Amino acid sequence: MTQETINQILKFRDDREWKQFHNPKDLAISISLEASELLEVFQWSGADISSDKKIEKIKEELADVINYCVLMADVCGLDLDEIVQEKIKRNDEKYPVEKAKGKSDKYNKL
């Protein structure tokens, strides 16, 4: 995600003076609710785990999750690039290629 896109999300919020309603608790709730709506796309789909016929709804709900994540990072004073890079580094340490490649085990089971 580019800084330009992040700025557009924040401008949308600021133009409507919605920042006053955004606090970490409510934004965390919103992220969870939107993630649940993403899960709903697959509800009752049985063995059909593909996304082919659901891609438009997936895009919509995923964008909502990302938008709320950007707002959460902003209200908490976090740099998205920095926190994602830190997480990648921690995951790389927890899941070294030589132990984790091709496995779905949790890091403490490798």
N, CA, C and O atoms as a Tinker XYZ file with bonds, in Angstrom:
   440  protein
     1  N      0.847000   -1.166000    0.000000    73     2
     2  CA     0.000000    0.000000    0.000000    64     1     3
     3  C      0.894000    1.231000    0.000000    63     2     4     5
     4  O      1.856000    1.316000    0.763000    81     3
     5  N      0.574000    2.150000   -0.839000    73     3     6
     6  CA     1.392000    3.351000   -0.943000    64     5     7
     7  C      0.977000    4.386000    0.102000    63     6     8     9
     8  O     -0.126000    4.337000    0.646000    81     7
     9  N      1.873000    5.308000    0.363000    73     7    10
    10  CA     1.551000    6.405000    1.277000    64     9    11
    11  C      0.401000    7.234000    0.718000    63    10    12    13
    12  O     -0.408000    7.772000    1.474000    81    11
    13  N      0.330000    7.335000   -0.603000    73    11    14
    14  CA    -0.767000    8.073000   -1.244000    64    13    15
    15  C     -2.123000    7.450000   -0.897000    63    14    16    17
    16  O     -3.081000    8.166000   -0.606000    81    15
    17  N     -2.199000    6.127000   -0.928000    73    15    18
    18  CA    -3.445000    5.436000   -0.596000    64    17    19
    19  C     -3.786000    5.642000    0.878000    63    18    20    21
    20  O     -4.939000    5.898000    1.225000    81    19
    21  N     -2.789000    5.531000    1.731000    73    19    22
    22  CA    -3.010000    5.770000    3.159000    64    21    23
    23  C     -3.529000    7.190000    3.368000    63    22    24    25
    24  O     -4.472000    7.404000    4.130000    81    23
    25  N     -2.920000    8.148000    2.700000    73    23    26
    26  CA    -3.361000    9.543000    2.831000    64    25    27
    27  C     -4.798000    9.724000    2.357000    63    26    28    29
    28  O     -5.540000   10.516000    2.939000    81    27
    29  N     -5.206000    9.004000    1.311000    73    27    30
    30  CA    -6.586000    9.091000    0.823000    64    29    31
    31  C     -7.564000    8.564000    1.869000    63    30    32    33
    32  O     -8.630000    9.144000    2.078000    81    31
    33  N     -7.200000    7.470000    2.521000    73    31    34
    34  CA    -8.056000    6.906000    3.572000    64    33    35
    35  C     -8.205000    7.913000    4.709000    63    34    36    37
    36  O     -9.310000    8.148000    5.199000    81    35
    37  N     -7.093000    8.502000    5.123000    73    35    38
    38  CA    -7.126000    9.469000    6.223000    64    37    39
    39  C     -7.876000   10.743000    5.829000    63    38    40    41
    40  O     -8.586000   11.324000    6.649000    81    39
    41  N     -7.721000   11.174000    4.586000    73    39    42
    42  CA    -8.440000   12.357000    4.102000    64    41    43
    43  C     -9.944000   12.105000    4.089000    63    42    44    45
    44  O    -10.724000   12.973000    4.482000    81    43
    45  N    -10.350000   10.926000    3.641000    73    43    46
    46  CA   -11.768000   10.571000    3.641000    64    45    47
    47  C    -12.322000   10.727000    5.055000    63    46    48    49
    48  O    -13.381000   11.324000    5.251000    81    47
    49  N    -11.598000   10.184000    6.041000    73    47    50
    50  CA   -12.012000   10.292000    7.444000    64    49    51
    51  C    -12.036000   11.751000    7.895000    63    50    52    53
    52  O    -13.011000   12.214000    8.487000    81    51
    53  N    -10.960000   12.458000    7.609000    73    51    54
    54  CA   -10.827000   13.832000    8.095000    64    53    55
    55  C    -11.842000   14.776000    7.451000    63    54    56    57
    56  O    -12.352000   15.676000    8.120000    81    55
    57  N    -12.141000   14.588000    6.173000    73    55    58
    58  CA   -13.132000   15.433000    5.493000    64    57    59
    59  C    -14.499000   15.325000    6.158000    63    58    60    61
    60  O    -15.298000   16.259000    6.091000    81    59
    61  N    -14.769000   14.208000    6.789000    73    59    62
    62  CA   -16.062000   13.968000    7.441000    64    61    63
    63  C    -16.013000   14.204000    8.953000    63    62    64    65
    64  O    -17.012000   14.044000    9.654000    81    63
    65  N    -14.829000   14.589000    9.437000    73    63    66
    66  CA   -14.608000   14.831000   10.865000    64    65    67
    67  C    -14.982000   13.610000   11.708000    63    66    68    69
    68  O    -15.635000   13.733000   12.745000    81    67
    69  N    -14.558000   12.439000   11.249000    73    67    70
    70  CA   -14.865000   11.187000   11.944000    64    69    71
    71  C    -13.777000   10.754000   12.917000    63    70    72    73
    72  O    -13.986000    9.827000   13.700000    81    71
    73  N    -12.619000   11.409000   12.882000    73    71    74
    74  CA   -11.528000   10.981000   13.759000    64    73    75
    75  C    -11.949000   11.028000   15.221000    63    74    76    77
    76  O    -11.474000   10.232000   16.032000    81    75
    77  N    -12.839000   11.955000   15.561000    73    75    78
    78  CA   -13.321000   12.084000   16.929000    64    77    79
    79  C    -14.017000   10.815000   17.426000    63    78    80    81
    80  O    -14.116000   10.598000   18.633000    81    79
    81  N    -14.489000    9.993000   16.522000    73    79    82
    82  CA   -15.180000    8.761000   16.894000    64    81    83
    83  C    -14.258000    7.544000   16.915000    63    82    84    85
    84  O    -14.654000    6.454000   17.327000    81    83
    85  N    -13.036000    7.748000   16.467000    73    83    86
    86  CA   -12.103000    6.628000   16.324000    64    85    87
    87  C    -11.187000    6.520000   17.528000    63    86    88    89
    88  O    -10.400000    7.423000   17.812000    81    87
    89  N    -11.296000    5.431000   18.211000    73    87    90
    90  CA   -10.415000    5.102000   19.325000    64    89    91
    91  C     -9.986000    3.660000   19.124000    63    90    92    93
    92  O    -10.640000    2.921000   18.388000    81    91
    93  N     -8.899000    3.243000   19.764000    73    91    94
    94  CA    -8.398000    1.885000   19.515000    64    93    95
    95  C     -9.437000    0.785000   19.737000    63    94    96    97
    96  O     -9.503000   -0.164000   18.956000    81    95
    97  N    -10.241000    0.899000   20.782000    73    95    98
    98  CA   -11.246000   -0.143000   21.066000    64    97    99
    99  C    -12.255000   -0.255000   19.926000    63    98   100   101
   100  O    -12.493000   -1.346000   19.409000    81    99
   101  N    -12.841000    0.861000   19.539000    73    99   102
   102  CA   -13.866000    0.814000   18.499000    64   101   103
   103  C    -13.294000    0.432000   17.143000    63   102   104   105
   104  O    -13.960000   -0.244000   16.359000    81   103
   105  N    -12.076000    0.854000   16.861000    73   103   106
   106  CA   -11.451000    0.451000   15.602000    64   105   107
   107  C    -11.121000   -1.037000   15.605000    63   106   108   109
   108  O    -11.274000   -1.703000   14.581000    81   107
   109  N    -10.671000   -1.569000   16.744000    73   107   110
   110  CA   -10.412000   -3.013000   16.838000    64   109   111
   111  C    -11.708000   -3.796000   16.628000    63   110   112   113
   112  O    -11.714000   -4.828000   15.958000    81   111
   113  N    -12.792000   -3.305000   17.199000    73   111   114
   114  CA   -14.096000   -3.945000   16.997000    64   113   115
   115  C    -14.462000   -3.907000   15.514000    63   114   116   117
   116  O    -14.923000   -4.905000   14.961000    81   115
   117  N    -14.260000   -2.763000   14.875000    73   115   118
   118  CA   -14.596000   -2.619000   13.456000    64   117   119
   119  C    -13.767000   -3.549000   12.583000    63   118   120   121
   120  O    -14.279000   -4.128000   11.625000    81   119
   121  N    -12.483000   -3.694000   12.913000    73   119   122
   122  CA   -11.633000   -4.621000   12.160000    64   121   123
   123  C    -12.187000   -6.032000   12.277000    63   122   124   125
   124  O    -12.285000   -6.755000   11.285000    81   123
   125  N    -12.548000   -6.415000   13.490000    73   123   126
   126  CA   -13.087000   -7.759000   13.718000    64   125   127
   127  C    -14.412000   -7.964000   12.983000    63   126   128   129
   128  O    -14.637000   -9.016000   12.384000    81   127
   129  N    -15.270000   -6.978000   13.028000    73   127   130
   130  CA   -16.559000   -7.089000   12.336000    64   129   131
   131  C    -16.379000   -7.227000   10.827000    63   130   132   133
   132  O    -17.036000   -8.052000   10.193000    81   131
   133  N    -15.493000   -6.423000   10.258000    73   131   134
   134  CA   -15.256000   -6.505000    8.813000    64   133   135
   135  C    -14.585000   -7.823000    8.439000    63   134   136   137
   136  O    -14.875000   -8.391000    7.385000    81   135
   137  N    -13.692000   -8.311000    9.295000    73   135   138
   138  CA   -13.074000   -9.619000    9.038000    64   137   139
   139  C    -14.136000  -10.714000    9.085000    63   138   140   141
   140  O    -14.066000  -11.683000    8.330000    81   139
   141  N    -15.112000  -10.561000    9.964000    73   139   142
   142  CA   -16.215000  -11.526000   10.026000    64   141   143
   143  C    -17.044000  -11.481000    8.748000    63   142   144   145
   144  O    -17.509000  -12.515000    8.270000    81   143
   145  N    -17.228000  -10.298000    8.203000    73   143   146
   146  CA   -17.959000  -10.187000    6.935000    64   145   147
   147  C    -17.181000  -10.860000    5.805000    63   146   148   149
   148  O    -17.778000  -11.426000    4.889000    81   147
   149  N    -15.868000  -10.801000    5.870000    73   147   150
   150  CA   -15.035000  -11.521000    4.898000    64   149   151
   151  C    -15.231000  -13.027000    5.059000    63   150   152   153
   152  O    -15.341000  -13.746000    4.066000    81   151
   153  N    -15.273000  -13.501000    6.279000    73   151   154
   154  CA   -15.535000  -14.926000    6.531000    64   153   155
   155  C    -16.906000  -15.347000    6.024000    63   154   156   157
   156  O    -17.086000  -16.463000    5.536000    81   155
   157  N    -17.862000  -14.450000    6.143000    73   155   158
   158  CA   -19.229000  -14.751000    5.727000    64   157   159
   159  C    -19.314000  -15.111000    4.244000    63   158   160   161
   160  O    -20.211000  -15.846000    3.831000    81   159
   161  N    -18.383000  -14.594000    3.450000    73   159   162
   162  CA   -18.343000  -14.909000    2.016000    64   161   163
   163  C    -18.247000  -16.425000    1.819000    63   162   164   165
   164  O    -18.782000  -16.965000    0.851000    81   163
   165  N    -17.569000  -17.098000    2.734000    73   163   166
   166  CA   -17.337000  -18.540000    2.608000    64   165   167
   167  C    -18.297000  -19.385000    3.451000    63   166   168   169
   168  O    -18.258000  -20.613000    3.385000    81   167
   169  N    -19.143000  -18.746000    4.229000    73   167   170
   170  CA   -20.067000  -19.481000    5.092000    64   169   171
   171  C    -20.986000  -20.377000    4.266000    63   170   172   173
   172  O    -21.517000  -19.968000    3.233000    81   171
   173  N    -21.156000  -21.585000    4.737000    73   171   174
   174  CA   -22.036000  -22.593000    4.138000    64   173   175
   175  C    -21.613000  -22.981000    2.726000    63   174   176   177
   176  O    -22.435000  -23.436000    1.931000    81   175
   177  N    -20.348000  -22.803000    2.419000    73   175   178
   178  CA   -19.890000  -23.133000    1.069000    64   177   179
   179  C    -19.444000  -24.585000    0.945000    63   178   180   181
   180  O    -19.044000  -25.027000   -0.132000    81   179
   181  N    -19.513000  -25.323000    2.047000    73   179   182
   182  CA   -19.147000  -26.737000    2.003000    64   181   183
   183  C    -17.730000  -26.936000    1.521000    63   182   184   185
   184  O    -16.795000  -26.311000    2.021000    81   183
   185  N    -17.581000  -27.803000    0.557000    73   183   186
   186  CA   -16.257000  -28.128000    0.037000    64   185   187
   187  C    -15.734000  -27.052000   -0.910000    63   186   188   189
   188  O    -14.563000  -27.083000   -1.291000    81   187
   189  N    -16.585000  -26.101000   -1.294000    73   187   190
   190  CA   -16.182000  -25.044000   -2.215000    64   189   191
   191  C    -15.352000  -24.007000   -1.473000    63   190   192   193
   192  O    -15.899000  -23.108000   -0.834000    81   191
   193  N    -14.036000  -24.130000   -1.557000    73   191   194
   194  CA   -13.154000  -23.181000   -0.892000    64   193   195
   195  C    -12.516000  -22.206000   -1.866000    63   194   196   197
   196  O    -11.667000  -21.402000   -1.482000    81   195
   197  N    -12.921000  -22.277000   -3.118000    73   195   198
   198  CA   -12.351000  -21.369000   -4.122000    64   197   199
   199  C    -12.945000  -19.974000   -3.961000    63   198   200   201
   200  O    -13.965000  -19.780000   -3.299000    81   199
   201  N    -12.287000  -19.030000   -4.578000    73   199   202
   202  CA   -12.754000  -17.653000   -4.482000    64   201   203
   203  C    -13.258000  -17.115000   -5.820000    63   202   204   205
   204  O    -13.664000  -15.956000   -5.914000    81   203
   205  N    -13.231000  -17.949000   -6.842000    73   203   206
   206  CA   -13.537000  -17.491000   -8.201000    64   205   207
   207  C    -14.833000  -16.697000   -8.309000    63   206   208   209
   208  O    -14.840000  -15.595000   -8.858000    81   207
   209  N    -15.923000  -17.245000   -7.793000    73   207   210
   210  CA   -17.229000  -16.609000   -7.939000    64   209   211
   211  C    -17.497000  -15.578000   -6.843000    63   210   212   213
   212  O    -18.536000  -14.918000   -6.848000    81   211
   213  N    -16.577000  -15.446000   -5.925000    73   211   214
   214  CA   -16.773000  -14.573000   -4.775000    64   213   215
   215  C    -15.812000  -13.393000   -4.765000    63   214   216   217
   216  O    -15.793000  -12.626000   -3.803000    81   215
   217  N    -15.034000  -13.237000   -5.792000    73   215   218
   218  CA   -13.919000  -12.290000   -5.765000    64   217   219
   219  C    -14.358000  -10.847000   -5.540000    63   218   220   221
   220  O    -13.652000  -10.109000   -4.854000    81   219
   221  N    -15.467000  -10.424000   -6.077000    73   219   222
   222  CA   -15.911000   -9.033000   -5.894000    64   221   223
   223  C    -16.256000   -8.762000   -4.430000    63   222   224   225
   224  O    -15.881000   -7.725000   -3.883000    81   223
   225  N    -16.960000   -9.684000   -3.808000    73   223   226
   226  CA   -17.309000   -9.516000   -2.391000    64   225   227
   227  C    -16.052000   -9.604000   -1.521000    63   226   228   229
   228  O    -15.927000   -8.875000   -0.537000    81   227
   229  N    -15.131000  -10.485000   -1.877000    73   227   230
   230  CA   -13.861000  -10.598000   -1.138000    64   229   231
   231  C    -13.105000   -9.274000   -1.220000    63   230   232   233
   232  O    -12.593000   -8.791000   -0.210000    81   231
   233  N    -13.031000   -8.688000   -2.403000    73   231   234
   234  CA   -12.331000   -7.414000   -2.573000    64   233   235
   235  C    -12.947000   -6.327000   -1.692000    63   234   236   237
   236  O    -12.235000   -5.563000   -1.041000    81   235
   237  N    -14.264000   -6.270000   -1.683000    73   235   238
   238  CA   -14.975000   -5.253000   -0.901000    64   237   239
   239  C    -14.693000   -5.396000    0.595000    63   238   240   241
   240  O    -14.359000   -4.423000    1.271000    81   239
   241  N    -14.833000   -6.618000    1.099000    73   239   242
   242  CA   -14.643000   -6.836000    2.534000    64   241   243
   243  C    -13.182000   -6.710000    2.946000    63   242   244   245
   244  O    -12.886000   -6.190000    4.021000    81   243
   245  N    -12.273000   -7.178000    2.108000    73   243   246
   246  CA   -10.846000   -7.049000    2.402000    64   245   247
   247  C    -10.441000   -5.577000    2.446000    63   246   248   249
   248  O     -9.649000   -5.178000    3.299000    81   247
   249  N    -10.976000   -4.775000    1.539000    73   247   250
   250  CA   -10.702000   -3.334000    1.548000    64   249   251
   251  C    -11.198000   -2.701000    2.842000    63   250   252   253
   252  O    -10.529000   -1.830000    3.398000    81   251
   253  N    -12.360000   -3.126000    3.326000    73   251   254
   254  CA   -12.872000   -2.596000    4.587000    64   253   255
   255  C    -11.935000   -2.926000    5.746000    63   254   256   257
   256  O    -11.664000   -2.070000    6.588000    81   255
   257  N    -11.441000   -4.163000    5.793000    73   255   258
   258  CA   -10.510000   -4.573000    6.844000    64   257   259
   259  C     -9.250000   -3.710000    6.776000    63   258   260   261
   260  O     -8.789000   -3.199000    7.796000    81   259
   261  N     -8.705000   -3.552000    5.592000    73   259   262
   262  CA    -7.478000   -2.775000    5.420000    64   261   263
   263  C     -7.696000   -1.312000    5.803000    63   262   264   265
   264  O     -6.855000   -0.713000    6.472000    81   263
   265  N     -8.817000   -0.741000    5.382000    73   263   266
   266  CA    -9.109000    0.651000    5.732000    64   265   267
   267  C     -9.123000    0.845000    7.246000    63   266   268   269
   268  O     -8.527000    1.793000    7.757000    81   267
   269  N     -9.798000   -0.044000    7.958000    73   267   270
   270  CA    -9.840000    0.076000    9.416000    64   269   271
   271  C     -8.464000   -0.150000   10.040000    63   270   272   273
   272  O     -8.143000    0.464000   11.058000    81   271
   273  N     -7.656000   -1.011000    9.450000    73   271   274
   274  CA    -6.288000   -1.210000    9.948000    64   273   275
   275  C     -5.462000    0.066000    9.789000    63   274   276   277
   276  O     -4.691000    0.423000   10.680000    81   275
   277  N     -5.621000    0.741000    8.673000    73   275   278
   278  CA    -4.922000    2.012000    8.462000    64   277   279
   279  C     -5.364000    3.029000    9.512000    63   278   280   281
   280  O     -4.534000    3.736000   10.084000    81   279
   281  N     -6.662000    3.103000    9.762000    73   279   282
   282  CA    -7.176000    4.040000   10.758000    64   281   283
   283  C     -6.681000    3.698000   12.155000    63   282   284   285
   284  O     -6.376000    4.592000   12.944000    81   283
   285  N     -6.600000    2.409000   12.463000    73   283   286
   286  CA    -6.098000    1.962000   13.770000    64   285   287
   287  C     -4.627000    2.342000   13.934000    63   286   288   289
   288  O     -4.226000    2.845000   14.983000    81   287
   289  N     -3.845000    2.108000   12.921000    73   287   290
   290  CA    -2.426000    2.464000   12.978000    64   289   291
   291  C     -2.269000    3.967000   13.185000    63   290   292   293
   292  O     -1.426000    4.403000   13.969000    81   291
   293  N     -3.068000    4.748000   12.491000    73   291   294
   294  CA    -2.981000    6.197000   12.610000    64   293   295
   295  C     -3.319000    6.654000   14.026000    63   294   296   297
   296  O     -2.578000    7.441000   14.615000    81   295
   297  N     -4.414000    6.176000   14.570000    73   295   298
   298  CA    -4.838000    6.629000   15.899000    64   297   299
   299  C     -3.866000    6.170000   16.989000    63   298   300   301
   300  O     -3.780000    6.794000   18.047000    81   299
   301  N     -3.141000    5.087000   16.734000    73   299   302
   302  CA    -2.151000    4.581000   17.695000    64   301   303
   303  C     -0.751000    5.138000   17.428000    63   302   304   305
   304  O      0.187000    4.846000   18.170000    81   303
   305  N     -0.613000    5.938000   16.371000    73   303   306
   306  CA     0.681000    6.528000   16.051000    64   305   307
   307  C      1.695000    5.516000   15.547000    63   306   308   309
   308  O      2.891000    5.643000   15.809000    81   307
   309  N      1.219000    4.518000   14.827000    73   307   310
   310  CA     2.092000    3.450000   14.322000    64   309   311
   311  C      2.347000    3.618000   12.837000    63   310   312   313
   312  O      1.466000    4.047000   12.091000    81   311
   313  N      3.546000    3.281000   12.413000    73   311   314
   314  CA     3.917000    3.294000   11.008000    64   313   315
   315  C      3.674000    1.891000   10.458000    63   314   316   317
   316  O      4.317000    0.931000   10.882000    81   315
   317  N      2.746000    1.778000    9.518000    73   315   318
   318  CA     2.369000    0.464000    8.989000    64   317   319
   319  C      3.545000   -0.289000    8.398000    63   318   320   321
   320  O      3.715000   -1.479000    8.661000    81   319
   321  N      4.349000    0.384000    7.613000    73   319   322
   322  CA     5.499000   -0.283000    7.003000    64   321   323
   323  C      6.435000   -0.814000    8.079000    63   322   324   325
   324  O      6.917000   -1.943000    7.985000    81   323
   325  N      6.688000   -0.020000    9.080000    73   323   326
   326  CA     7.595000   -0.421000   10.162000    64   325   327
   327  C      7.060000   -1.631000   10.927000    63   326   328   329
   328  O      7.807000   -2.575000   11.186000    81   327
   329  N      5.788000   -1.616000   11.288000    73   327   330
   330  CA     5.264000   -2.735000   12.090000    64   329   331
   331  C      5.156000   -4.016000   11.274000    63   330   332   333
   332  O      5.338000   -5.110000   11.809000    81   331
   333  N      4.861000   -3.888000    9.982000    73   331   334
   334  CA     4.810000   -5.078000    9.135000    64   333   335
   335  C      6.212000   -5.642000    8.941000    63   334   336   337
   336  O      6.399000   -6.858000    8.985000    81   335
   337  N      7.194000   -4.781000    8.728000    73   335   338
   338  CA     8.574000   -5.254000    8.576000    64   337   339
   339  C      9.062000   -5.946000    9.854000    63   338   340   341
   340  O      9.748000   -6.966000    9.786000    81   339
   341  N      8.711000   -5.392000   11.010000    73   339   342
   342  CA     9.081000   -6.022000   12.284000    64   341   343
   343  C      8.451000   -7.409000   12.407000    63   342   344   345
   344  O      9.100000   -8.352000   12.859000    81   343
   345  N      7.196000   -7.526000   12.008000    73   343   346
   346  CA     6.492000   -8.808000   12.095000    64   345   347
   347  C      7.093000   -9.826000   11.132000    63   346   348   349
   348  O      7.228000  -11.000000   11.479000    81   347
   349  N      7.451000   -9.393000    9.939000    73   347   350
   350  CA     8.097000  -10.293000    8.978000    64   349   351
   351  C      9.391000  -10.833000    9.569000    63   350   352   353
   352  O      9.682000  -12.024000    9.456000    81   351
   353  N     10.166000   -9.959000   10.199000    73   351   354
   354  CA    11.425000  -10.378000   10.809000    64   353   355
   355  C     11.177000  -11.399000   11.927000    63   354   356   357
   356  O     11.861000  -12.420000   11.995000    81   355
   357  N     10.203000  -11.126000   12.802000    73   355   358
   358  CA     9.886000  -12.074000   13.886000    64   357   359
   359  C      9.409000  -13.413000   13.327000    63   358   360   361
   360  O      9.808000  -14.470000   13.815000    81   359
   361  N      8.555000  -13.366000   12.303000    73   359   362
   362  CA     8.068000  -14.613000   11.699000    64   361   363
   363  C      9.200000  -15.390000   11.049000    63   362   364   365
   364  O      9.222000  -16.620000   11.108000    81   363
   365  N     10.139000  -14.686000   10.428000    73   363   366
   366  CA    11.287000  -15.332000    9.802000    64   365   367
   367  C     12.122000  -16.067000   10.847000    63   366   368   369
   368  O     12.649000  -17.149000   10.586000    81   367
   369  N     12.236000  -15.473000   12.029000    73   367   370
   370  CA    12.975000  -16.113000   13.120000    64   369   371
   371  C     12.207000  -17.314000   13.680000    63   370   372   373
   372  O     12.809000  -18.336000   14.009000    81   371
   373  N     10.887000  -17.192000   13.789000    73   371   374
   374  CA    10.063000  -18.269000   14.343000    64   373   375
   375  C      9.861000  -19.422000   13.357000    63   374   376   377
   376  O      9.690000  -20.573000   13.758000    81   375
   377  N      9.881000  -19.099000   12.078000    73   375   378
   378  CA     9.619000  -20.090000   11.042000    64   377   379
   379  C     10.759000  -20.130000   10.028000    63   378   380   381
   380  O     10.567000  -19.733000    8.879000    81   379
   381  N     11.944000  -20.602000   10.427000    73   379   382
   382  CA    13.045000  -20.668000    9.461000    64   381   383
   383  C     12.689000  -21.622000    8.319000    63   382   384   385
   384  O     12.060000  -22.659000    8.532000    81   383
   385  N     13.094000  -21.259000    7.127000    73   383   386
   386  CA    12.754000  -22.032000    5.934000    64   385   387
   387  C     13.106000  -23.502000    6.103000    63   386   388   389
   388  O     12.311000  -24.378000    5.762000    81   387
   389  N     14.288000  -23.773000    6.626000    73   387   390
   390  CA    14.740000  -25.163000    6.726000    64   389   391
   391  C     13.856000  -26.011000    7.649000    63   390   392   393
   392  O     13.850000  -27.236000    7.531000    81   391
   393  N     13.114000  -25.384000    8.561000    73   391   394
   394  CA    12.221000  -26.130000    9.443000    64   393   395
   395  C     10.760000  -26.062000    9.010000    63   394   396   397
   396  O     10.003000  -27.008000    9.227000    81   395
   397  N     10.363000  -24.959000    8.406000    73   395   398
   398  CA     8.950000  -24.713000    8.153000    64   397   399
   399  C      8.493000  -24.983000    6.719000    63   398   400   401
   400  O      7.291000  -25.070000    6.467000    81   399
   401  N      9.407000  -25.115000    5.795000    73   399   402
   402  CA     9.034000  -25.239000    4.384000    64   401   403
   403  C      8.092000  -26.417000    4.166000    63   402   404   405
   404  O      8.405000  -27.558000    4.506000    81   403
   405  N      6.930000  -26.111000    3.590000    73   403   406
   406  CA     5.953000  -27.138000    3.253000    64   405   407
   407  C      5.166000  -27.667000    4.441000    63   406   408   409
   408  O      4.414000  -28.630000    4.296000    81   407
   409  N      5.321000  -27.061000    5.611000    73   407   410
   410  CA     4.631000  -27.532000    6.821000    64   409   411
   411  C      3.694000  -26.444000    7.336000    63   410   412   413
   412  O      3.952000  -25.253000    7.166000    81   411
   413  N      2.616000  -26.869000    7.958000    73   411   414
   414  CA     1.668000  -25.902000    8.525000    64   413   415
   415  C      1.718000  -25.893000   10.048000    63   414   416   417
   416  O      0.866000  -25.287000   10.698000    81   415
   417  N      2.713000  -26.565000   10.615000    73   415   418
   418  CA     2.845000  -26.632000   12.064000    64   417   419
   419  C      3.144000  -25.251000   12.644000    63   418   420   421
   420  O      3.780000  -24.412000   12.006000    81   419
   421  N      2.666000  -25.040000   13.876000    73   419   422
   422  CA     2.992000  -23.814000   14.598000    64   421   423
   423  C      4.472000  -23.855000   14.967000    63   422   424   425
   424  O      5.057000  -24.931000   15.097000    81   423
   425  N      5.071000  -22.681000   15.133000    73   423   426
   426  CA     6.513000  -22.576000   15.348000    64   425   427
   427  C      7.019000  -23.440000   16.511000    63   426   428   429
   428  O      8.133000  -23.961000   16.450000    81   427
   429  N      6.220000  -23.594000   17.556000    73   427   430
   430  CA     6.678000  -24.380000   18.705000    64   429   431
   431  C      6.564000  -25.887000   18.472000    63   430   432   433
   432  O      6.931000  -26.675000   19.343000    81   431
   433  N      6.066000  -26.286000   17.321000    73   431   434
   434  CA     5.952000  -27.703000   16.957000    64   433   435
   435  C      6.936000  -28.102000   15.865000    63   434   436   437
   436  O      6.983000  -29.267000   15.472000    81   435
   437  N      7.717000  -27.158000   15.375000    73   435   438
   438  CA     8.658000  -27.459000   14.288000    64   437   439
   439  C      9.894000  -28.157000   14.818000    63   438   440
   440  O     10.795000  -28.487000   14.046000    81   439
